[in-house]
Amino acid sequence: MSQIRYRRTSLRTALGIAKEEKRIKSDLGITALLKPFRWWSNGKHKLNRGVGYYSLEARLARHVLPHTATIWEENPWLKYARKTSHGVHREH
């Protein structure tokens, strides 16, 4: 896994189509009309900000440090101790 995550720019963004659509929606007031329907996702983001999910340390832990799945794959002894939803994992 790469240390740096990079997303390629989409064709819509590169051509300016997405920005123009956003400007049109803003001018027509569609964004303001739909604001009440975004309360759930906005609340989740607000909660995540409050607990530090977007802090530098948390982002490093999520994206740079080794993931748990990688640890299980690299160490054959740990796969026998892995838990599943119904108890201890058994090899078939």
C-alpha positions as CSV (number, residue, x, y, z in Angstrom):
1,M,0.0,0.0,0.0
2,S,1.3,3.4,-0.9
3,Q,2.2,5.8,1.9
4,I,0.6,8.7,0.1
5,R,-3.0,8.4,-1.0
6,Y,-3.8,10.3,-4.2
7,R,-7.0,10.5,-6.1
8,R,-6.9,11.3,-9.8
9,T,-8.9,14.3,-10.8
10,S,-12.1,13.3,-12.6
11,L,-12.8,14.5,-16.1
12,R,-15.9,16.5,-14.9
13,T,-13.7,18.4,-12.4
14,A,-10.9,19.0,-14.9
15,L,-13.3,20.5,-17.4
16,G,-15.0,22.6,-14.8
17,I,-18.4,21.0,-15.2
18,A,-18.8,20.2,-11.5
19,K,-18.0,23.7,-10.4
20,E,-20.5,25.2,-12.9
21,E,-23.2,22.8,-11.7
22,K,-22.5,23.9,-8.1
23,R,-22.7,27.5,-9.1
24,I,-26.0,27.1,-10.9
25,K,-27.5,25.2,-7.9
26,S,-26.4,27.9,-5.5
27,D,-27.8,30.6,-7.7
28,L,-31.2,28.8,-7.9
29,G,-31.3,28.2,-4.2
30,I,-31.5,24.4,-4.5
31,T,-28.7,24.0,-1.9
32,A,-30.7,26.0,0.7
33,L,-33.8,24.0,0.0
34,L,-32.1,20.7,0.5
35,K,-30.2,21.7,3.7
36,P,-32.7,20.1,6.1
37,F,-32.2,16.7,4.4
38,R,-28.5,16.7,5.2
39,W,-28.9,16.9,9.0
40,W,-27.9,13.3,9.5
41,S,-24.6,13.4,7.6
42,N,-23.8,16.9,8.9
43,G,-24.4,15.7,12.5
44,K,-22.0,12.7,11.9
45,H,-19.3,15.0,10.6
46,K,-19.8,17.3,13.6
47,L,-19.5,14.4,16.0
48,N,-16.4,13.1,14.3
49,R,-14.8,16.5,14.5
50,G,-15.6,16.7,18.1
51,V,-14.0,13.4,19.0
52,G,-10.9,14.2,16.9
53,Y,-11.5,11.8,14.0
54,Y,-10.1,14.3,11.5
55,S,-7.1,15.2,13.6
56,L,-3.6,14.7,12.2
57,E,-2.9,11.8,14.6
58,A,-6.1,10.0,13.7
59,R,-5.5,10.4,10.0
60,L,-2.0,9.0,10.3
61,A,-3.3,6.1,12.3
62,R,-5.9,5.4,9.6
63,H,-3.8,5.9,6.5
64,V,-0.1,5.4,7.3
65,L,0.2,2.9,10.1
66,P,-0.2,-0.8,9.1
67,H,-3.7,-2.0,9.0
68,T,-5.0,-4.9,11.0
69,A,-5.8,-7.0,7.9
70,T,-2.2,-6.7,6.8
71,I,-0.9,-7.9,10.2
72,W,-3.2,-11.0,10.0
73,E,-1.9,-11.8,6.5
74,E,1.7,-11.4,7.3
75,N,1.8,-13.4,10.6
76,P,0.6,-17.0,10.1
77,W,0.5,-17.7,13.9
78,L,-2.1,-14.9,14.4
79,K,-4.6,-16.4,12.0
80,Y,-5.4,-19.1,14.5
81,A,-6.3,-16.6,17.2
82,R,-8.5,-14.5,15.0
83,K,-12.1,-14.2,16.2
84,T,-15.1,-14.4,14.0
85,S,-18.7,-13.2,14.8
86,H,-19.6,-16.7,16.0
87,G,-16.5,-17.6,18.1
88,V,-13.0,-18.7,17.4
89,H,-11.9,-19.1,13.8
90,R,-11.3,-22.6,12.6
91,E,-9.4,-23.7,9.5
92,H,-11.4,-26.0,7.2
